[in-house]
Amino acid sequence: MPKLTIEVTEEEKVFLDEVAKIKGEQLDDLLKDQVFEAFEDMYDAHVGDLAYKEHQKNPVSKPIVELLSEFGINPEKE
């Protein structure tokens, strides 16, 4: 499995160790989880921005019942 390395100051390392201790997690697991959570949020926001820009080009919307029907979902039965 590939590994990534980051350099931090001694003060930053002490801080990160303390946060990991508070969270009750290993530092590497905590960093990985936090990085992916932040990047996923960034990615989701970016995809949302792209979708909004695309919608602005042709701002047509449909009622939710119509969309559900297109996917074969009957909201009356759900």
N, C-alpha and C positions, 0 to 999 in steps of 0.2 A: 504494500500500500504506500502511495506517495506520502511524503512528509513535507510540511512547510515549516520554515523557521522564521521567527521574528526576533528582532533585537529590542530590548527594553532597558531602561536604566535600572539601577538597583532599587531606587525608590518606587518605580513603577512595578517592579517584581514583587516587592513587599506588599504594595497595595493589591495587586492581583491575587497574591496568595491569601490575603486577608478576606477578600471578596469570596474566593473559592471556599474558604473555611466557613464563612457566614452562610453560604448557600449549601454547604455540606457536599460539595462536588470536587472531583479532581480538577485541577486547573485546566488541563488539556481538554477535558470534556466540556467544562464551562465555556472556555473560549470558543470551541467549535460550535456549540449550541448558540451562543450569542452572536457569533459572526453569521451563521446561516440564518438565524431569525432576522437580523438586521438586513441582510442581503435579500432575503425573500420579500421583506416589506418593501425594499427599494424596487425590486423587480416588479412586484404587484402594482406599485404606484406608476411605474414606467409603462406597463402594459395598459393600465387604466387611462393614462394620458394619451397613449397612441389610439386607443379605442374611442376616446372622446374626440380627438382630432378627426378621426375617420367619420364619426357621427356628424360632426359639424359640416362636413362636405355634403352630406345628404341627410339632413335632420328629420327623418321620417321614423315614426315609432308605431308600434302595434299594441293593441290591448293584450294583457297577459293571457287572457282566455284564448285568444287567437294563436298566440305562440305555443301554448300548451297543446292546443289542438293539432298544430303542425307536427308535434312530436308524439301524437297519439295518446295524449294524456287528457282524460276527462276530469276536470276539477270537481264536477258534481259527485263523482264516485270516489274520489280520493279522500 
